[in-house]
Amino acid sequence: MLVGGGLVVRLWGRFDGRWGEPLAQGRLGQEMADGLPGIVRVAAVASALFLVWRMRRVPR
């Protein structure tokens, strides 16, 4: 959820020209598709790290 939100914020910043070159008209979908593989990798690593952290916690 957080990783997907990060993608939306990044695209919003690019759309408004806040971070880097502004997106050209009609390129939002293509930029989202281009960023999807990286976002999936980051989400997978974050999920794995969360599960490892939860397994290492001492039960109450």
Secondary structure, DSSP 8 states (H G I E B T S, - for coil): -HHHHHHHHHHHHHHHTSSSS---TT-HHHHHHHHHHHHHHHHHHHHHHHHHHHHHS---
